[in-house]
Amino acid sequence: MILGSQFLNGETMRLVFRANVAALLIIGLICLPSIGAAEQPLGMVVASESAYLGRSAAVNGVNVYSGDAFSTDPSGTLRLKVGSSQVYLLSASNATLSRKESKIQATLTAGTLGFSSTPVDAIEVQTILAAVRPADGQSAFGQVTVVAPDHIIVAAYHGSLVVSGYGDERTVKEGETYNVSLAPDPPEPASSQPPVPGFHSGHGHLLFTVMFVAASAIVSWRLYHHFAYESDPNPPSN
């Protein structure tokens, strides 16, 4: 009886061990798709001159992942293909790319960022002052320049762009360029009553001033055609 009991215990232990191994293998197989999905590239570098991915040189053909940071020297430029959309950095610029739900977010901290955005891979540009996105989920080509923490320039070269921040929102129509700056709110009158918490920040509101930049608009329109149709064997005629 003792030997039989020992034999049963040994068999039981082997069965438990095999069940645990099978369970681990199943869990591993289940987790593999999610791990692979997390490692999918966001896009790739297609043109680079004096530009960097993190602290390394941005080499043509290298994959771009969500959270990657990019920068360019004072004489540098960088072009990225992100799905069916494209992003380019001009000289002395810094930006980070990430995927936020159904859109691609480019956070611009310095310099100039241009983008060619499609509805499938919509681009939204975030700055410390405001966010810039294509209007109504349409295709658009635009450019955002950070002049100062409280001043950006937004240009819409094809399609309209929506600028939003500090509770304000404005549509920049195709062919328009605006200075967007922060206008401080007027001080509130003194009151003997204790302050009441509210939702309004009280820091200010966005001020939009139209710019007339016909020459640069022509250059940027040519850039748009270059970026949008460079790989098209049958580009549309002008």
Helices and strands as residue ranges (DSSP letters): H 2-38, E 43-53, E 56-57, E 63-64, E 69-82, E 85-89, E 94-100, E 103-117, E 123-126, E 131-134, G 135-137, E 140-148, E 151-158, E 161-165, E 168-172, E 177-183, E 205-211, H 214-229
